[in-house]
Amino acid sequence: MSQNIARERVMHRLLERQAEKYGQRTYMYFEDKKFSYKDLNDFASRVARGLQDLGIAKGDKVAVVMENCPEYIFLMFALSKLGAVEVPINVFHKGEIMNYMVDHSDCSIVVMQVQYIDRLESILQKSNKIKAVVLMESSGEDQKSGVTNATVAAVKERIASFGKKALGWPELMGNDGNYQKADVIWSDPLLLLYTSGTTGLSKGVLLPQNLFYSMAERFCNWVLEGNLGEDDCIYVPSPLFHAHAWHAGINLALLKGARILLRRRFSASAHWDDIRRFNCTYSAAGGPRLPILLAAEPSPNDADNPLRVILGGPASEKICNAFEPRFGVKVLEFYGSTELGAPAMNTVSNRKIGSCGRMLPDFLFKIADDDGAEVGVNQPGEFLVRVKQPYAMMLEYYKMPEKTVEAWRDLWFHTGDRVRVDEDGYIHFVDRKKDSIRRRGENISSFEVERVINSHPAVLESAAYGVESEFTDDDEVMVSLVLKPGQTLSPEELIAHCEGEMAYFMVPRYVRFVKELPKNAVNRVEKFKLREEGVTSDTWDREKSGYKLKR
């Protein structure tokens, strides 16, 4: 393809084209504010200039620890303009996991909302890589939680005492928006997203510009079959530290001149009021949110809403069959992967409820056994994928060449998931071959859970694994552990230890003390046996005990 195409298929140039085309047309609603296409581009340019003044250049990394807000979006497009890389980090991470992600990513600047200073203080003190911290000033929402401008000033002093430059968001934006443009093409990295590790720490997935451009096209042209238009509005409560919000919300709307309704977080009580008030026709809030909406008391007005399609998964056939007639909305599931985007999707007119959809035409796939041999129809095997378009999937696992090579053995990308393909060509998820846990939309590294638990002085060894949830199609986190001789430990003490070192969604719900863990001949824990045993009579249940987690 020509160099022109390579330079056109980058996200900030898409924004610049749409800003020129649509000008003052509304792109985004957020709380009591709205922003036009021109606003989005102008603010992104000012952020780019501010970051450039701090020394950010092409290839540099900037960590982002924030809840959903417009500034998050300005920042991503600003970094695209500079050819720099955004590193979105889940705001609920803490302790060693947070420290690892910020340090491993080689970030030179951290942009954060001020309420997360306690989660970042340790790495800010220790890191020689971080040169500056940009703090989000207080908003109306922050003030409700006790965060004020006075707090921001105090946090600036703390950061300065670590030898780091500290400035507020208004200071970053205080310029004319004239920045030195970088030569950015579709192969350049845009985001570095951390995904759950299987036998080690979380891997940093380096994603190129064209992956995001391609994903917007896939959702628009294949899933929605070109039905998204300028009058449509996409509801986006999904966190911006996950790729789904960008693929099925931010960039999809941008591609077609549509609008988005951005929310700080998902709220079941506000959901349908939001949908009706802003006339949202599409939603990027599927998967684990569907059972929550279904749990509400039925109303005769449930189907009286403008929403046509929810983009997201996974959702079981049972949930979809209950949700769709009640609310008058189609739920379109797909197979999603940080590394690949979404190679298999259901579409508006071609779908099979409970499946991941069919493979898109710009992907090749096979379903293989452990020896790499292809299996037959309806036979489970590992999902192996190739993409036909250049730079439409991950570039690498950052600073983990051996993991990158391992994933690409035999010139197929090994997803680590087991699926089957039916006689109609629809892909069905079976289970995870890799040792990770998925809980309410979050991928969890069992290794990282075990590492925290094993750091307790009373624990000899542990195994973390997923067990079936009674509420959703995802897992609940369970841990079986062996104590050191002569040591005692209560479940409550263990959970308190976990709370200080990991995100709330990683903290085990179920705790079981055992004399030994089942192991094979090479001394590896056989987690499949623990999963088969499931929740036993001697298992402690955090929720039934009444233990309340702090976020």
C-alpha distance (Angstrom), angle and dihedral (degrees) to the residues before:
residue distance angle dihedral
M1 . . .
S2 3.78 . .
Q3 3.77 124.8 .
N4 3.82 87.2 -116.1
I5 3.81 91.0 63.7
A6 3.80 90.5 45.6
R7 3.80 89.0 55.7
E8 3.81 96.2 41.0
R9 3.80 95.6 54.6
V10 3.80 95.6 70.0
M11 3.77 122.1 106.3
H12 3.80 102.6 -121.6
R13 3.81 91.3 50.9
L14 3.78 89.3 52.9
L15 3.81 87.2 52.1
E16 3.81 92.3 48.7
R17 3.81 91.9 50.5
Q18 3.79 92.2 48.4
A19 3.82 92.7 45.4
E20 3.79 89.3 54.1
K21 3.81 91.3 47.0
Y22 3.82 100.2 42.7
G23 3.82 103.1 25.2
Q24 3.81 110.0 171.1
R25 3.80 94.2 9.8
T26 3.82 109.4 126.3
Y27 3.78 114.5 -101.0
M28 3.82 102.4 168.4
Y29 3.80 140.9 25.2
F30 3.79 118.0 -162.7
E31 3.80 122.7 171.1
D32 3.83 104.9 -53.4
K33 3.82 95.1 -18.2
K34 3.77 135.6 83.4
F35 3.79 130.2 -164.3
S36 3.79 129.4 -158.0
Y37 3.78 127.7 -141.7
K38 3.80 87.6 -103.5
D39 3.83 91.0 50.7
L40 3.79 90.8 52.9
N41 3.79 92.9 52.2
D42 3.82 94.8 42.1
F43 3.81 93.8 48.9
A44 3.82 91.0 46.0
S45 3.82 89.5 53.7
R46 3.80 91.6 50.9
V47 3.80 91.5 49.2
A48 3.81 89.0 48.4
R49 3.81 90.7 53.6
G50 3.81 91.4 47.3
L51 3.80 92.0 50.9
Q52 3.78 91.3 45.4
D53 3.80 89.1 54.0
L54 3.82 86.9 55.0
G55 3.80 90.0 55.2
I56 3.81 101.4 -97.4
A57 3.81 111.9 152.2
K58 3.79 137.9 164.3
G59 3.80 112.0 -47.4
D60 3.82 96.0 15.8
K61 3.81 119.2 131.4
V62 3.81 127.1 -127.8
A63 3.81 120.2 -170.1
V64 3.80 117.9 -143.4
V65 3.81 121.9 -159.0
M66 3.80 105.1 175.3
E67 3.76 143.3 119.4
N68 3.79 117.1 -118.5
C69 3.79 112.1 -61.6
P70 3.84 136.2 139.3
E71 3.80 90.7 -102.3
Y72 3.81 89.0 64.5
I73 3.80 89.1 61.4
F74 3.82 94.3 43.3
L75 3.79 87.6 52.8
M76 3.80 95.9 52.1
F77 3.80 93.1 51.9
A78 3.81 90.6 43.5
L79 3.79 90.5 55.8
S80 3.79 89.6 47.3
K81 3.82 89.1 55.3
L82 3.81 89.5 54.0
G83 3.80 95.5 42.5
A84 3.80 88.0 -119.2
V85 3.81 127.3 136.7
E86 3.80 128.7 -112.3
V87 3.81 117.4 -144.3
P88 3.83 107.2 -161.9
I89 3.79 111.5 -163.0
N90 3.78 125.5 -165.5
V91 3.81 107.0 -106.0
F92 3.80 91.2 -138.6
H93 3.80 94.8 62.6
K94 3.78 116.3 104.8
G95 3.79 142.6 160.1
E96 3.80 119.9 21.7
I97 3.80 93.5 -10.9
M98 3.81 92.7 57.6
N99 3.81 91.0 43.6
Y100 3.80 91.7 50.3
M101 3.81 95.1 51.6
V102 3.80 95.1 47.4
D103 3.80 92.6 45.3
H104 3.81 98.9 40.6
S105 3.81 92.3 50.5
D106 3.84 91.7 59.0
C107 3.81 92.6 -131.6
S108 3.79 116.1 -179.2
I109 3.82 94.6 -170.7
V110 3.80 132.2 35.4
V111 3.81 121.0 -156.6
M112 3.78 110.5 -163.8
Q113 3.76 145.2 158.5
V114 3.77 108.2 -109.6
Q115 3.81 95.7 -119.3
Y116 3.83 90.1 69.9
I117 3.79 96.5 61.2
D118 3.82 92.9 107.3
R119 3.81 90.3 57.6
L120 3.79 92.1 51.6
E121 3.80 103.1 35.0
S122 3.81 94.8 93.4
I123 3.81 95.8 53.8
L124 3.81 92.1 41.3
Q125 3.79 89.4 56.5
K126 3.81 94.9 47.1
S127 3.80 103.9 36.2
N128 3.78 122.7 97.5
K129 3.80 90.3 -178.1
I130 3.81 97.8 65.1
K131 3.80 111.2 82.5
A132 3.80 102.5 170.4
V133 3.80 143.2 14.4
V134 3.80 123.9 -149.9
L135 3.80 113.4 -155.2
M136 3.76 125.8 -155.3
E137 3.80 109.5 -130.0
S138 3.80 119.8 -128.3
S139 3.79 121.4 -76.4
G140 3.77 131.0 -169.3
E141 3.80 89.1 -88.4
D142 3.81 91.5 50.2
Q143 3.78 92.3 50.2
K144 3.81 89.9 56.8
S145 3.80 88.1 57.8
G146 3.79 93.2 48.0
V147 3.81 98.3 -99.3
T148 3.79 110.9 136.1
N149 3.78 137.9 167.2
A150 3.80 87.5 -100.5
T151 3.80 87.6 59.3
V152 3.81 89.6 50.3
A153 3.80 90.6 53.4
A154 3.80 90.7 51.1
V155 3.80 91.5 48.7
K156 3.81 90.0 51.4
E157 3.80 88.9 56.3
R158 3.81 91.5 49.9
I159 3.80 91.8 50.7
A160 3.80 92.0 46.4
S161 3.81 88.7 53.9
F162 3.83 87.6 61.4
G163 3.80 89.9 58.5
K164 3.80 94.1 -104.2
K165 3.78 128.5 127.2
A166 3.82 110.9 -114.9
L167 3.77 126.0 -164.4
G168 3.77 138.5 160.6
W169 3.80 125.9 -115.3
P170 3.84 93.4 -105.9
E171 3.82 88.7 56.5
L172 3.80 90.3 52.3
M173 3.82 90.1 50.8
G174 3.81 95.7 44.5
N175 3.80 97.9 108.1
D176 3.81 142.2 81.7
G177 3.81 96.3 -99.4
N178 3.80 95.5 -114.0
Y179 3.79 107.1 138.8
Q180 3.79 135.0 164.7
K181 3.80 105.8 -99.0
A182 3.79 120.6 -129.4
D183 3.79 125.8 -143.5
V184 3.81 99.8 -111.8
I185 3.81 124.1 178.3
W186 3.78 135.2 -179.2
S187 3.80 94.6 -92.3
D188 3.81 93.9 57.1
P189 3.83 116.0 106.1
L190 3.80 118.2 -107.6
L191 3.83 106.3 171.5
L192 3.79 135.4 25.9
L193 3.81 107.5 -158.9
Y194 3.79 123.6 -176.1
T195 3.78 116.5 -136.6
S196 3.79 129.6 -173.5
G197 3.79 115.9 -77.2
T198 3.78 122.0 -131.7
T199 3.79 104.8 -155.1
G200 3.78 97.6 4.6
L201 3.77 146.4 11.8
S202 3.79 122.4 -31.8
K203 3.79 114.3 -71.6
G204 3.79 121.8 -126.4
V205 3.81 107.5 -129.9
L206 3.81 110.1 -153.2
L207 3.80 109.2 -149.6
P208 3.83 125.1 -164.8
Q209 3.79 129.2 -137.5
N210 3.80 94.6 -107.2
L211 3.80 93.2 57.2
F212 3.81 89.4 65.4
Y213 3.80 93.2 43.7
S214 3.82 90.8 48.1
M215 3.80 93.6 47.8
A216 3.80 92.0 53.8
E217 3.81 88.6 51.9
R218 3.82 92.7 47.7
F219 3.78 93.2 52.8
C220 3.79 92.3 44.8
N221 3.80 102.2 41.0
W222 3.80 101.7 30.7
V223 3.80 111.0 23.7
L224 3.80 97.3 36.0
E225 3.83 92.7 27.0
G226 3.80 91.9 -133.9
N227 3.80 94.0 -56.1
L228 3.82 96.4 124.9
G229 3.80 111.3 102.5
E230 3.78 143.8 171.4
D231 3.81 92.8 -86.3
D232 3.80 94.2 56.2
C233 3.80 126.7 100.1
I234 3.82 125.2 -156.2
Y235 3.81 120.0 -149.0
V236 3.84 109.8 -136.3
P237 3.83 115.9 -175.3
S238 3.83 92.9 137.2
P239 3.82 112.9 112.2
L240 3.79 116.2 -94.4
F241 3.80 90.2 -137.8
H242 3.83 85.6 74.5
A243 3.81 122.7 70.4
H244 3.81 94.7 -130.1
A245 3.81 94.2 74.0
W246 3.81 89.8 55.3
H247 3.80 96.7 43.9
A248 3.80 99.8 42.9
G249 3.80 98.5 29.1
I250 3.81 125.3 15.5
N251 3.80 100.3 36.2
L252 3.80 96.8 31.1
A253 3.81 91.5 58.4
L254 3.80 91.2 43.8
L255 3.81 92.1 53.9
K256 3.82 93.2 56.3
G257 3.80 102.8 33.0
A258 3.81 92.1 -108.9
R259 3.83 129.4 139.5
I260 3.79 133.7 -110.6
L261 3.78 132.8 -149.8
L262 3.81 105.1 -147.2
R263 3.79 118.6 -161.1
R264 3.82 128.1 -171.8
R265 3.77 89.2 -126.5
F266 3.78 141.6 -21.4
S267 3.80 116.0 -73.0
A268 3.80 118.5 -174.7
S269 3.81 92.1 -163.7
A270 3.82 92.8 53.5
H271 3.81 97.7 35.9
W272 3.80 102.8 95.1
D273 3.81 93.8 35.8
D274 3.81 87.9 55.3
I275 3.80 92.0 47.5
R276 3.80 92.6 51.7
R277 3.81 97.9 39.8
F278 3.81 95.0 51.6
N279 3.81 95.5 32.7
C280 3.80 92.8 -122.5
T281 3.80 111.3 -169.4
Y282 3.81 98.9 178.6
S283 3.80 132.8 34.1
A284 3.81 135.2 -156.7
A285 3.80 91.3 -162.1
G286 3.78 108.9 96.4
G287 3.79 133.6 122.7
P288 3.83 115.4 52.3
R289 3.81 92.6 12.1
L290 3.81 93.4 67.8
P291 3.84 96.7 71.5
I292 3.81 88.8 48.6
L293 3.81 91.4 55.1
L294 3.80 90.9 44.1
A295 3.81 90.8 53.9
A296 3.82 91.7 65.1
E297 3.79 118.4 101.7
P298 3.83 108.2 -87.1
S299 3.80 116.7 -108.8
P300 3.82 131.1 -165.5
N301 3.82 86.3 -124.3
D302 3.82 96.3 55.8
A303 3.81 93.5 108.8
D304 3.81 93.4 42.9
N305 3.79 96.0 98.9
P306 3.84 136.8 102.4
L307 3.82 95.2 -123.6
R308 3.82 113.0 120.9
V309 3.80 106.2 169.3
I310 3.81 138.0 19.9
L311 3.80 113.3 -155.7
G312 3.77 112.5 -151.7
G313 3.74 150.1 66.3
P314 2.88 176.2 -69.8
A315 3.78 102.1 27.1
S316 3.78 126.5 150.1
E317 3.77 124.3 -122.4
K318 3.81 88.3 -111.3
I319 3.81 93.3 55.3
C320 3.82 94.0 44.9
N321 3.79 92.8 48.4
A322 3.80 89.8 52.7
F323 3.81 96.2 41.5
E324 3.80 102.9 45.4
P325 3.83 101.6 56.6
R326 3.80 92.9 39.5
F327 3.81 95.9 53.2
G328 3.81 100.6 22.7
V329 3.81 92.3 -124.3
K330 3.81 132.7 127.8
V331 3.81 116.4 -130.2
L332 3.81 110.9 -150.3
E333 3.78 113.1 -163.8
F334 3.77 126.4 -165.2
Y335 3.78 140.5 176.0
G336 3.79 106.0 -98.1
S337 3.78 129.3 -167.0
T338 3.80 131.1 168.4
E339 3.80 89.5 -136.8
L340 3.82 97.7 46.5
G341 3.78 106.6 24.7
A342 3.80 102.9 -141.1
P343 3.82 117.8 -30.8
A344 3.82 95.3 170.3
M345 3.80 124.3 45.7
N346 3.77 143.1 166.6
T347 3.79 113.3 -130.2
V348 3.78 134.7 -150.6
S349 3.82 93.9 -97.1
N350 3.83 101.9 21.1
R351 3.76 114.0 53.2
K352 3.76 144.1 122.6
I353 3.79 115.2 -150.6
G354 3.79 112.2 -122.1
S355 3.80 93.5 24.1
C356 3.82 131.7 98.8
G357 3.81 90.7 -123.7
R358 3.79 129.2 -118.3
M359 3.79 127.6 -48.3
L360 3.79 115.1 -89.6
P361 3.82 116.7 -118.2
D362 3.81 94.5 -112.6
F363 3.83 91.4 63.5
L364 3.79 135.0 71.8
F365 3.79 120.4 -156.6
K366 3.75 146.0 173.5
I367 3.78 133.5 -173.4
A368 3.78 109.8 -135.2
D369 3.78 142.2 -177.1
D370 3.81 123.2 -125.6
D371 3.82 90.7 -79.8
G372 3.81 93.5 53.5
A373 3.81 94.7 -106.1
E374 3.80 116.0 139.9
V375 3.81 115.9 -109.9
G376 3.79 127.6 -144.8
V377 3.80 134.3 -101.1
N378 3.82 113.2 -57.1
Q379 3.82 90.6 6.4
P380 3.83 114.2 126.3
G381 3.78 119.7 -122.8
E382 3.79 141.8 140.2
F383 3.80 115.9 -62.2
L384 3.83 109.1 -120.1
V385 3.80 119.2 -173.9
R386 3.81 142.5 -174.9
V387 3.80 126.9 -175.4
K388 3.81 122.9 -140.1
Q389 3.81 98.2 -157.2
P390 3.83 119.7 77.7
Y391 3.81 117.4 -105.3
A392 3.80 93.9 -0.7
M393 3.80 95.5 128.8
M394 3.80 136.4 36.4
L395 3.79 121.0 -45.9
E396 3.80 96.8 -148.2
Y397 3.77 147.2 -47.2
Y398 3.79 98.9 -84.0
K399 3.82 112.5 -107.2
M400 3.82 90.1 -12.8
P401 3.82 104.8 100.4
E402 3.79 93.0 160.3
K403 3.82 90.7 56.0
T404 3.81 90.7 48.1
V405 3.81 91.9 51.6
E406 3.80 91.4 45.3
A407 3.80 91.7 52.7
W408 3.83 90.7 49.7
R409 3.81 98.9 46.4
D410 3.82 113.9 144.9
L411 3.83 87.2 15.9
W412 3.81 91.9 -78.2
F413 3.78 124.1 109.8
H414 3.80 106.7 -119.9
T415 3.80 109.1 -144.5
G416 3.81 95.4 -169.4
D417 3.81 88.8 -131.3
R418 3.79 126.3 115.0
V419 3.79 116.3 -137.0
R420 3.80 139.6 158.2
V421 3.79 131.1 -143.1
D422 3.80 118.4 -139.3
E423 3.79 129.3 -143.7
D424 3.83 90.6 -89.4
G425 3.80 93.8 53.7
Y426 3.82 97.2 -105.0
I427 3.80 118.0 143.6
H428 3.82 117.2 -131.0
F429 3.80 122.5 -165.0
V430 3.82 112.9 -128.7
D431 3.80 107.4 173.1
R432 3.79 144.8 -55.4
K433 3.74 117.4 -76.9
K434 3.77 88.9 -170.9
D435 3.77 121.4 74.5
S436 3.78 101.8 -107.2
I437 3.79 134.6 114.6
R438 3.79 128.6 -135.3
R439 3.80 116.1 -153.9
R440 3.80 122.6 177.2
G441 3.78 94.2 -30.3
E442 3.83 96.8 -40.9
N443 3.81 123.8 110.4
I444 3.79 109.9 -139.0
S445 3.78 127.7 -162.3
S446 3.79 109.2 -133.7
F447 3.80 87.2 -159.5
E448 3.81 91.6 60.0
V449 3.81 92.5 47.1
E450 3.81 89.8 50.3
R451 3.79 92.5 46.6
V452 3.81 91.4 57.3
I453 3.80 93.5 44.8
N454 3.80 92.6 46.8
S455 3.80 89.7 53.2
H456 3.82 89.4 69.0
P457 3.82 107.7 102.5
A458 3.82 92.7 -130.7
V459 3.82 96.0 53.3
L460 3.81 122.6 92.0
E461 3.81 98.0 -178.4
S462 3.79 140.6 -27.4
A463 3.78 144.1 -166.4
A464 3.80 123.1 -146.9
Y465 3.80 119.8 -162.4
G466 3.77 142.4 151.8
V467 3.78 125.5 -96.5
E468 3.77 127.8 -172.6
S469 3.80 117.4 -80.1
E470 3.77 120.5 -137.9
F471 3.82 91.1 -145.7
T472 3.82 107.8 44.3
D473 3.79 141.4 16.7
D474 3.80 90.0 -104.8
D475 3.80 129.3 83.0
E476 3.76 136.9 -92.5
V477 3.80 116.6 -136.4
M478 3.79 115.5 -110.8
V479 3.79 128.2 179.2
S480 3.78 130.0 -164.4
L481 3.79 114.3 -165.0
V482 3.77 142.6 -178.8
L483 3.80 119.6 -143.6
K484 3.78 124.9 -140.4
P485 3.83 114.5 -102.3
G486 3.79 111.6 -78.8
Q487 3.82 94.0 11.2
T488 3.79 127.2 122.0
L489 3.78 128.3 -162.3
S490 3.78 132.4 170.7
P491 3.82 122.2 -142.4
E492 3.80 89.2 -117.5
E493 3.81 91.6 54.8
L494 3.79 90.5 49.8
I495 3.81 93.0 49.9
A496 3.81 91.3 48.2
H497 3.81 88.1 53.7
C498 3.81 90.8 50.2
E499 3.81 93.8 48.2
G500 3.77 92.2 63.2
E501 3.80 94.3 50.7
M502 3.81 108.5 37.1
A503 3.79 143.9 37.2
Y504 3.80 115.2 -83.3
F505 3.82 93.0 -112.8
M506 3.83 90.4 58.0
V507 3.81 95.0 54.2
P508 3.83 108.7 107.9
R509 3.76 118.5 -108.6
Y510 3.81 93.3 -163.7
V511 3.83 125.4 48.2
R512 3.79 124.8 -173.9
F513 3.80 126.0 179.5
V514 3.82 113.0 -149.1
K515 3.81 135.6 176.9
E516 3.80 92.3 -127.4
L517 3.80 140.9 -6.1
P518 3.82 119.9 -117.4
K519 3.82 109.6 -105.2
N520 3.79 138.0 -180.0
A521 3.80 129.6 -129.7
V522 3.82 93.0 -77.8
N523 3.82 91.9 49.7
R524 3.81 96.8 -105.3
V525 3.79 117.5 144.6
E526 3.80 111.7 -107.9
K527 3.77 98.8 -137.8
F528 3.78 92.8 174.9
K529 3.80 87.8 70.7
L530 3.80 91.3 51.7
R531 3.82 90.6 48.6
E532 3.80 90.3 50.6
E533 3.81 90.4 52.4
G534 3.81 89.3 49.6
V535 3.80 120.5 170.4
T536 3.80 105.5 -2.2
S537 3.79 130.4 -165.9
D538 3.82 90.7 -99.6
T539 3.82 93.6 52.2
W540 3.82 118.9 113.9
D541 3.82 114.3 -134.3
R542 3.81 114.8 -151.5
E543 3.80 94.4 -159.1
K544 3.80 94.9 49.1
S545 3.81 90.0 47.1
G546 3.81 90.3 58.6
Y547 3.82 94.2 -121.7
K548 3.82 108.5 157.8
L549 3.80 119.5 -149.6
K550 3.78 122.6 -141.1
R551 3.79 116.3 -135.3
